[in-house]
């Protein structure tokens, strides 16, 4: 291992980068849950076996072990170990805050500046061959750097000062007005000061960056997807007055993360999303230039100086790329978002009465020309149903670079779609508008057919159920399927039209979608099963996952509105099971019969389609029992369940690439893993399931992404 000391740090960092990226899901993945087996490395994608990426814990454990090898590996692996943080337990969160945030009670600004300047000057002199290192040179350089970054406490004219002999020397204050500056900003200021001083003496000299023990500058991903406080036996008073995740702690930790690009929140910590936290998240980079409102009076000079310093600090940070607010409905978050939109996005209206100002701002949805948030590309507001439309519209329109947008379960209005459709820069790849009760059929039709914003869609979610029915009418649905650019181009890989007015005539107008892999057709009770089968075979033969919950009269198990009683008549469940296999599974999933006696390497013809997973209602799943042949029932951690062909899956073989293989051997690892999920009877992790209902935003994988934790439960466990 001593040879490692001869390797450059860049090479070791590159090795750690590959270890970190090994756990990231690729762009094209299998639709199956991650199956961990020791079966080699996939040679082509998508692949279920071998898995196309490592489990995250394997990558983290590998990086953590590399940090324990020696100091060289520690410096190379530490940035990648801290790159992604997932808050799981409350005590872990408190430890994380103590490790990253700056405790000003233990260490003042002056103390940190003195220590950092001394350590930095010593390192600079050691690394500089042109300087003779001795006490005098070190002391002189230290004093020069201190003078370059220090200011007197107050600027007072000489006439007002007492005689020189009778006054105390003025205390020295460093170039920071804030009482709680970011530690990384101080280190950067010291590094720039030392570089300036040494360049004046010896141009072109190398100055190493001062070492900062705080790891906040390495963090690029922070989410609370796995955070829980359930089961801690906390009283109601503890939950209200002694919360773990508070706005002050979140704000303090965000200040020390200048390179943060991904943030995910949940309903378990939305009470900490205060206005200062939203400012730290959204006003980074270019938006930190402010609105430029003039100050009034001398009393506001100090306040304006602090605000200007905050904007200067945020201007040096990297803008967010992904923001997920799934399930955030607390009054604290809603009020903070309202204040943020009112302060930064809506035009000022101090002179108008409150009601008139509200109406004028709602009517004029145009944004301030000098303020927008260009960095954010992926925004998730699923379930944020408490935000009013006049706040939601300017907030969404403030992001001109959106590619992924999830507005499911919100108060999204036709005005929002109309304004978003006129955007000259937004080009969506993934869009989710499920269970949006305020949207109209005409607004969705215009947004998908007439707007270039949705022309390049590859994933579209318009899910609705019997409670919140999809608003699309039959004629508008015909126009969308026959005229919308996203359908005409045939690039859709995910589509959900559950509870829409689909009829045989509507389906006939749809163009072939040869790239579609996941299709939702639930809650359409009058659509014949044979029509579904013909549509899949003729228009979408590459579909692997199909949802048919509450669809077709053949699969209703006798529980139709005209039947009396809550129990299905005897024999109807059996008839539905027979219809499922005879009209759907056998025609679409069974290869045609063929054999050859003379050719031992003869390969059977493939099945007409790639269908291998069908989501069904609970009544239907109970009637299927243990399944038939290789078809088994896999239940999620919640209320959803699927009828899965355990003998089919994407298998990667060396020299043959990846293919969807059917009739796997009984002892094949993939088949055994899928059968283990079926035997678990719902006792599985929250990331087990197919056809996600939530968009994956943190990594940008859209509706085909894999998630666990609370996001996984929303994706695969909940019915709605």
ZIPETA-V70994 format. One record per pair of residues at least 6 apart in sequence whose ideal C-beta (glycine too) atoms are under 7 Angstrom apart, sorted by sequence separation. I is the first residue (numbers start at 0). J is the second residue. D is the distance in whole Angstrom. If there is no record, write none. Layout:
I:J:D
I:J:D
This chain:
45:51:7
66:72:7
86:92:5
124:130:5
130:136:6
160:166:6
198:204:7
253:259:7
419:425:7
432:438:6
447:453:5
463:469:3
480:486:6
485:491:6
595:601:4
626:632:6
634:640:4
651:657:4
663:669:6
695:701:6
698:704:6
44:51:6
65:72:5
66:73:5
125:132:7
197:204:5
446:453:6
479:486:7
535:542:6
547:554:6
552:559:7
633:640:7
650:657:7
663:670:5
676:683:6
694:701:6
41:49:5
124:132:5
264:272:6
348:356:4
351:359:6
461:469:6
632:640:6
633:641:5
649:657:6
650:658:7
694:702:6
706:714:5
40:49:6
86:95:7
197:206:6
294:303:5
558:567:6
623:632:6
695:704:3
38:48:6
39:49:5
41:51:5
66:76:5
461:471:7
557:567:4
593:603:6
632:642:6
633:643:5
649:659:6
650:660:5
38:49:4
65:76:4
66:77:6
84:95:7
348:359:6
432:443:7
520:531:7
556:567:5
557:568:5
593:604:5
676:687:6
691:702:6
695:706:5
36:48:6
124:136:7
194:206:5
348:360:6
620:632:5
630:642:6
631:643:6
647:659:7
648:660:7
34:47:6
36:49:7
124:137:6
193:206:5
590:603:5
591:604:5
630:643:7
647:660:7
691:704:7
34:48:6
62:76:5
66:80:6
174:188:7
346:360:7
557:571:3
590:604:5
630:644:5
631:645:5
647:661:5
35:50:6
228:243:7
345:360:5
556:571:6
590:605:6
629:644:6
646:661:6
28:44:7
29:45:4
31:47:5
34:50:6
121:137:7
124:140:7
190:206:7
556:572:5
590:606:5
629:645:5
646:662:5
27:44:5
28:45:5
29:46:6
33:50:6
62:79:6
63:80:6
120:137:6
152:169:6
346:363:7
589:606:6
629:646:4
646:663:5
693:710:6
27:45:5
29:47:4
62:80:4
151:169:5
152:170:5
190:208:5
262:280:6
391:409:7
588:606:5
25:44:6
35:54:6
190:209:6
391:410:6
501:520:7
556:575:5
623:642:6
650:669:6
686:705:6
120:140:5
152:172:5
189:209:6
378:398:6
391:411:7
395:415:6
531:551:6
555:575:7
587:607:6
620:640:5
686:706:6
693:713:4
33:54:7
59:80:7
120:141:5
151:172:7
289:310:5
346:367:6
411:432:7
489:510:6
491:512:5
494:515:6
518:539:6
554:575:5
587:608:5
648:669:5
686:707:3
692:713:7
693:714:4
29:51:7
149:171:5
150:172:6
249:271:5
288:310:7
344:366:6
388:410:5
392:414:6
396:418:6
489:511:6
492:514:5
497:519:5
501:523:5
553:575:6
588:610:5
685:707:5
692:714:6
28:51:6
149:172:7
186:209:5
253:276:7
287:310:5
344:367:7
375:398:5
378:401:6
386:409:7
387:410:7
392:415:5
396:419:7
399:422:6
404:427:6
430:453:6
476:499:6
486:509:7
487:510:6
489:512:5
491:514:7
492:515:6
493:516:7
496:519:6
497:520:6
528:551:4
587:610:5
588:611:7
617:640:7
684:707:6
685:708:6
691:714:4
117:141:6
120:144:6
149:173:5
150:174:6
244:268:4
376:400:5
381:405:5
384:408:6
386:410:7
388:412:4
391:415:6
395:419:7
400:424:6
401:425:5
402:426:7
407:431:5
411:435:5
476:500:6
486:510:6
489:513:6
490:514:6
491:515:5
492:516:5
493:517:5
494:518:6
495:519:3
496:520:6
497:521:4
498:522:4
506:530:7
515:539:5
518:542:5
526:550:6
527:551:6
554:578:7
646:670:6
691:715:6
116:141:6
148:173:6
149:174:7
186:211:5
246:271:5
250:275:5
254:279:7
372:397:5
375:400:7
376:401:6
377:402:7
380:405:6
384:409:6
399:424:4
402:427:6
403:428:6
406:431:7
407:432:7
412:437:5
413:438:6
417:442:7
420:445:7
427:452:6
480:505:6
489:514:6
494:519:7
497:522:5
498:523:7
501:526:6
516:541:6
520:545:7
521:546:5
524:549:6
526:551:6
528:553:4
553:578:4
554:579:6
614:639:7
615:640:7
645:670:5
686:711:4
692:717:7
25:51:6
148:174:5
245:271:5
250:276:5
253:279:4
287:313:4
344:370:7
371:397:6
372:398:5
373:399:6
374:400:7
376:402:5
377:403:4
378:404:6
379:405:4
380:406:6
381:407:5
382:408:5
383:409:5
384:410:6
388:414:7
392:418:6
399:425:6
401:427:6
402:428:5
403:429:4
404:430:6
405:431:4
406:432:6
407:433:4
408:434:5
409:435:6
411:437:6
413:439:5
416:442:5
420:446:5
426:452:6
427:453:6
430:456:6
459:485:7
512:538:6
515:541:6
516:542:6
517:543:7
520:546:6
521:547:6
522:548:7
524:550:7
528:554:7
685:711:4
688:714:7
25:52:6
244:271:5
246:273:4
249:276:5
253:280:7
287:314:4
343:370:6
366:393:6
373:400:6
376:403:7
381:408:6
388:415:7
407:434:6
410:437:6
411:438:6
425:452:5
428:455:6
433:460:5
443:470:7
469:496:7
473:500:4
481:508:4
503:530:5
511:538:5
512:539:5
514:541:7
515:542:6
516:543:5
517:544:4
518:545:5
519:546:5
520:547:6
521:548:4
522:549:5
523:550:5
525:552:7
614:641:5
615:642:6
685:712:4
688:715:3
24:52:5
116:144:5
183:211:6
242:270:7
361:389:4
364:392:5
371:399:6
407:435:7
428:456:7
429:457:7
432:460:7
433:461:6
434:462:7
443:471:6
469:497:7
471:499:5
472:500:6
477:505:6
480:508:5
506:534:5
513:541:6
516:544:7
521:549:6
522:550:7
524:552:7
613:641:7
645:673:4
687:715:7
23:52:6
116:145:6
182:211:6
246:275:7
250:279:6
360:389:7
364:393:6
380:409:5
406:435:6
413:442:4
420:449:7
426:455:6
427:456:6
428:457:5
429:458:4
430:459:6
431:460:4
432:461:6
433:462:4
434:463:6
456:485:4
469:498:4
471:500:6
473:502:7
476:505:6
480:509:4
509:538:6
521:550:6
553:582:7
612:641:5
613:642:5
645:674:5
686:715:7
22:52:6
246:276:6
283:313:5
284:314:7
366:396:6
416:446:4
420:450:3
422:452:6
428:458:7
433:463:7
440:470:5
448:478:6
454:484:4
468:498:5
469:499:4
520:550:6
643:673:6
685:715:7
21:52:6
22:53:5
182:213:5
282:313:5
366:397:6
436:467:6
439:470:6
440:471:5
444:475:4
448:479:6
454:485:6
477:508:5
524:555:7
612:643:5
685:716:6
21:53:5
22:54:7
183:215:7
284:316:6
357:389:7
364:396:7
420:452:5
438:470:6
440:472:4
447:479:5
453:485:6
459:491:6
473:505:6
611:643:7
645:677:7
22:55:5
183:216:5
283:316:4
284:317:6
285:318:7
419:452:6
434:467:4
457:490:5
462:495:5
464:497:7
465:498:7
611:644:4
283:317:7
284:318:4
441:475:7
444:478:6
448:482:5
457:491:6
458:492:6
461:495:6
463:497:6
464:498:6
22:57:7
221:256:7
283:318:5
440:475:5
444:479:6
448:483:5
456:491:7
457:492:5
458:493:4
459:494:6
460:495:5
461:496:6
462:497:5
463:498:4
22:58:4
283:319:6
447:483:4
611:647:4
21:58:6
218:256:5
221:259:6
447:485:7
461:499:7
19:58:6
219:258:5
224:263:6
226:265:6
228:267:6
280:319:6
18:58:6
148:188:6
215:255:3
218:258:7
219:259:6
222:262:7
223:263:6
227:267:6
148:189:7
215:256:5
216:257:6
218:259:6
219:260:5
220:261:4
221:262:6
222:263:3
223:264:6
224:265:6
226:267:5
213:255:6
216:258:6
219:261:7
223:265:5
226:268:6
280:322:7
18:61:5
19:62:7
631:674:6
633:676:5
18:62:6
148:192:5
223:267:7
575:619:6
633:677:5
147:192:5
223:268:5
632:677:6
636:681:6
576:622:5
584:630:7
631:677:4
634:680:6
635:681:7
15:62:6
575:622:6
576:623:6
580:627:6
634:681:4
636:683:6
144:192:5
147:195:7
345:393:6
635:683:7
636:684:7
641:689:6
144:193:6
147:196:6
344:393:4
497:546:7
636:685:5
639:688:6
15:65:7
336:386:6
340:390:5
344:394:7
364:414:7
528:578:6
532:582:6
572:622:4
609:659:5
532:583:5
536:587:6
636:687:7
144:196:6
333:385:5
531:583:7
535:587:6
635:687:6
143:196:5
322:375:6
333:386:6
337:390:5
340:393:5
344:397:5
407:460:7
529:582:6
635:688:5
320:374:6
325:379:6
328:382:7
336:390:6
340:394:5
364:418:5
528:582:5
532:586:6
272:327:6
319:374:6
320:375:7
321:376:7
324:379:6
328:383:6
528:583:6
532:587:6
606:661:6
140:196:7
318:374:3
319:375:5
320:376:5
321:377:4
322:378:6
323:379:4
324:380:5
325:381:5
326:382:5
327:383:6
328:384:7
588:644:6
260:317:6
262:319:6
320:377:7
322:379:7
325:382:6
328:385:5
462:519:6
465:522:6
257:315:6
259:317:7
269:327:4
273:331:6
277:335:5
336:394:7
464:522:5
257:316:4
258:317:5
260:319:6
261:320:6
264:323:7
269:328:7
270:329:5
272:331:7
277:336:7
324:383:6
463:522:7
11:71:6
15:75:5
19:79:4
257:317:7
259:319:7
260:320:4
261:321:5
262:322:6
263:323:4
264:324:5
265:325:7
266:326:4
269:329:4
272:332:4
558:618:6
11:72:6
15:76:5
112:173:5
265:326:6
266:327:6
270:331:5
274:335:4
266:328:7
273:335:5
277:339:5
556:618:5
12:75:5
16:79:6
19:82:6
264:327:6
269:332:5
272:335:6
556:619:6
11:75:4
15:79:5
109:173:7
274:338:5
108:173:6
274:339:6
545:610:6
554:619:6
3:69:7
8:74:6
542:608:6
543:609:5
547:613:6
548:614:6
556:622:6
4:71:6
8:75:6
108:175:6
540:607:7
542:609:6
543:610:6
547:614:7
548:615:6
549:616:6
0:68:7
3:71:6
540:608:5
541:609:5
542:610:6
543:611:6
544:612:4
545:613:5
546:614:4
547:615:6
548:616:5
0:69:7
3:72:7
540:609:7
543:612:6
115:185:7
119:189:6
123:193:5
127:197:7
111:182:7
115:186:6
119:190:7
536:607:6
590:661:7
108:180:7
129:201:5
183:255:6
536:608:6
112:185:6
116:189:6
120:193:7
181:254:5
182:255:6
535:608:6
111:185:6
115:189:5
119:193:6
123:197:6
181:255:6
183:257:6
129:204:6
535:610:7
614:689:7
637:712:6
103:179:6
614:690:6
636:712:7
639:715:6
127:204:5
612:689:5
639:716:6
126:205:6
290:369:7
637:716:3
639:718:6
290:370:6
635:715:5
636:716:5
637:717:6
638:718:5
101:182:5
126:207:5
635:716:5
123:206:5
123:207:7
286:370:7
465:549:7
122:207:5
286:372:5
285:373:6
119:209:4
284:374:6
118:209:6
281:372:6
118:210:7
115:209:5
99:213:6
99:214:6
98:214:7
99:215:4
176:304:5
177:305:6
184:312:6
176:305:6
177:308:5
181:312:6
184:315:7
176:308:5
81:214:4
84:218:6
82:217:6
81:217:4
82:218:7
83:219:7
84:220:7
77:214:7
81:218:6
82:219:5
83:220:4
84:221:5
85:222:6
86:223:5
82:220:7
87:225:4
78:217:4
85:224:6
87:226:6
89:228:6
77:217:7
85:225:6
86:226:5
546:690:5
544:689:5
544:690:5
93:243:7
92:243:6
100:251:4
92:244:6
96:248:5
100:252:5
99:252:5
89:243:4
101:255:7
96:251:7
100:255:6
96:252:6
99:255:5
519:690:6
517:690:5
517:703:7
493:702:4
493:703:6
492:703:6
462:692:7
460:702:6
458:701:5
458:702:4
464:719:6
431:694:5
429:694:6
429:701:4
428:701:7
429:702:6
434:719:6
405:694:4
403:694:6
405:696:7
403:696:6
403:699:6
403:701:6
381:693:6
379:694:6
379:696:4
377:696:4
377:699:6
325:693:7
323:696:5
323:697:6
321:696:5
321:697:5
321:699:7
325:710:6
325:713:6
263:697:5
261:697:5
265:709:5
222:697:6
220:697:7
225:708:4
224:708:4
224:709:6
30:516:6
224:710:5
30:517:6
30:543:6
30:544:6
48:648:7
47:648:5
47:649:5
48:650:5
49:651:6
46:649:5
47:650:7
45:649:5
46:651:4
43:651:6
42:651:6
41:651:4
42:653:6
46:657:5
45:657:6
43:656:4
44:657:6
42:656:7
43:657:4
41:657:7
31:648:6
29:649:5
48:668:6
48:669:4
47:669:6
38:668:6
36:668:5
34:669:7
36:672:7
34:672:5
32:686:6
32:687:5
30:689:6
33:705:6
30:703:7
32:705:7
24:698:6
23:698:7
28:703:7
24:700:6
24:704:7
24:705:6
